[in-house]
Amino acid sequence: MLKYRYESKKNKYVNRSRISEKKFREIIKYFSLDLNAVQIKELTGLSRQTNNKYLTAIRLRIVELSILQSAPLVSR
């Protein structure tokens, strides 16, 4: 039973995460609604620092993907 609980809390989006996948999805949902870290903190119950950590990671990933998508358009 204990193993099952651990498996259900795994987060397939963030390695070694201490938050569940469900919480991570909530953060993404609120990020997409353009809420700030304090508002997300109130809705998720996570600390502002935790929210900022994940929001920064999400923003960096968006930048990485946009650079990859625009790379073929850049002439060398």
Buried (B, 14 or more C-beta within 10 A) or exposed (E): EEEEEEEEBEBEBBEEBEBEBEBBEBBBEBBEEEBEBEEBBEBBEBEBEBBBBBBEEBEEEEEEEEEEEEEEEEEE
